[in-house]
């Protein structure tokens, strides 16, 4: 006669139940991270696609103040955050007594810092996701091992031989391994997906930073030639 989940839970030992509770907490936490990171990445991509042509048009016409204003409107865009930092740094130094090259170098450093901060922001929570993906199967295996030990110990105490005497206990024990894999597999998949997205976003931020520096250099050359 088959057993449902309620029957399995009722027949589990305290250790197995503790393992299931721990895996449940890990699963809930990983799902929360997956949803939060997916929304963050989606908003970053969506806003950046809208932001890029607008700021490019403003910069093409040399309207730095407008470009800064546009950048500050897109709070979720990784490109807007990086370019706003570089533009603000350039604006703060362009009317000072610094050598033009030093102004551009200051903007370059600001862009590098903003890119590094953006990458770290995208990585938030992914370390825990990786930990869950790598440890959840072993947590489930621990529950299975303890359950099998208890099943064979019970068979020895009852002096009953045969697979039928331990089949129920082993089935209950294997539930924790199955649950561990159920928790780990999505965590690993989404961790790899988010990592690839971060690499893509990093390339986009680096490219945008390089293009902004090129804009500053061209602007300096144009003004110097006048």
N, C-alpha and C positions, 0 to 999 in steps of 0.2 A: 504494500500500500504506500503510495507516494506521500511525501510530507511537503507542506507549504512553508513559506518563510516564517510564519508565526510558530509552527511546530519546531522548525530548526532553531529559532531563537530561544524557545523555551527549553530545549535540550542542550543548548550550549553551556559550557562551563563559564566561570567568571572570567578567566583569562581570554577565552575566545570572544566573549561579549565585550570585554575591554578593548580588544583589537578592533572589533567592528566599530565601536564608538570612535576610536582614534581615526580609523580610516574614513568614517563619516565626516568628522571634523576636517580632515585633510581634503576630502572631496568638496565640501562646501566652500572651503577657503580657495581652492584652485578654481572652482567655477566662478566665484566672485572676481578673482583676478582676471580670468579669461574674459569675462563680460566687460569689466572696467577697461582692460587694455584694448580690447577690440573697439570699444566706443571711442577711446582716445585716439587710436590709430586711424579710425574711420574719419573722425572729425579733422584730424591733421591733414589727411589726404584731401578731403573734400574742400576745406578752406584754402589749402595751398593751391589747388587747381583754379579757384576763383581769384585768389590774391595775385598770382604770378603775372597774368597779363595786365592787370591794373597797375601794379607797381612798375612793370617794365615800360609801360607807356609814359608814366610820370618821369621816370629816370631818363628816358630817351629824349625828353624835352627839357631835361635839367632841373625839374621841379623837385628839389630835395625835400622841402618842407611838406609838400603834398605826399611824397613817397613815404615820409615818416608817419604822417597822419593816416595813410592807408594801411601801413604796417601795424599800427597800434589798434586798428579796428578788428584784426583777425587774431583773436586771443588764442585760438587752438592750433593755428598754423605754425609748424616748425620753421618754415621758410620765413614767415613774417617776423618771428621772434629773433632769428639770426640777423636778418637784414635791418630790422629796427635798431638792434644793438650797434651794428656797424655804421649806420647812417647817423645815429645820435652821437657816436664817438667822432665821426668826421665833422659834423656840424659844430661840436663843442671845440674843436681845435682849428678849424679852417680860418677863423678870424684872429687867431692868436699869433704870437711872434715866432712860433715854431717854424722850422724849415718844412716846406711842403712834404718832403719825403718822410719826415718824422710823423707828420699828421697821418699819412697813409699807413705807415707802419703801426701806429697806434690803433687805427681802424682794423688792420689785419689781425692784431692780437685780440682785439675785442671780438671779432668774428670767430676766431679760434676758440675763445672762452665760451661764447654763446653756443657754438656747435657742440663742444664737450658737455655743456650743461644740458643741451637738448638730448644728446645721446643718453646721458644718465637718467633723465626724466623718462625717456622711453623704456629704459631697462627696469624701472621701478616695479617690483613685485615678481619679476621673472626669475630671480634667484630662488625664491621660495617655490615657484612652479617647477623649476628644474630639480630641486630637492625632493619635492613630492613625487615627481616622475621617476626618480631613481631609487627612492626608499620605500614607496608604497608596496611594491611586490614583496620586499623582504619583511615588511611589517605583517603582511598577509601570510607569508610563509612561516613566520614565527607562530602565528595563531594555529596554522595547520599542524606544525610540528608538535606543539603542546597538545592539540586535540588528538593526534594519533597516539602520542604517548599515553594519554588518559584512556583511549579506547583499548589499547593492549593491556594496560594495567587493570582495567575493569574485566577484561577477558581472563586474565590470570587469577584475579580474585574470585570470579564466578566459576572458574575451572571449566569454562565452556569453550570447546574447540570449534574451528570452522570459520569461514569468512563471514557467515551470517551473523556471528556474534559481534563482529567489529565493523560490519558494513555501514551501519547507521552512524556510528561514531566517526568513521573516516569521512563519510559524506558531509557530516556537519563540519568537520575540520577543514575540508577542502573549500568550503564556502568562503573562508577568510582569504585564501589564495585567489579565488575568483574575484572577490571584492577588491583585493589589492591591485590586480591587473586592471579591473574596471576603472579604478581611480588613476592608475599610472599612465595608461595608454593615451587618453585624451590630453593629459598634462604634458607628455613628451611631444605629442603632435603639435599642440598649440605653442609650446616653447620654441620648437624649431621654426614654426611659422612666424612667430613674432620676432625671432632673431633675424630671420631673412628680411623681414620688413624694416627692422632697425638698420640693417646694412644698406638697404635701398634709400632710406631716409638720410642716412649719413652721407651717402654719395650726393644726394640732392642738395644738402646743406653745404657741402664742400664746393660743389659746382656753383651754387648761388653766391657763395663767399668770393670765389675766384672772379666771377663775372662782376661783382660789385667793386672789387679791387681794380679790375680793368676799367670800369667806369670812372673811378677816382683818378686813375692814371691819365686817361684820355681827357678828363676835365682839367687836370693840372696842365697837360700839354697844350690844350686849347687856350687856356688863360695865359699861359706863358708865351704863347705866340702872338698875343694881341699887343 
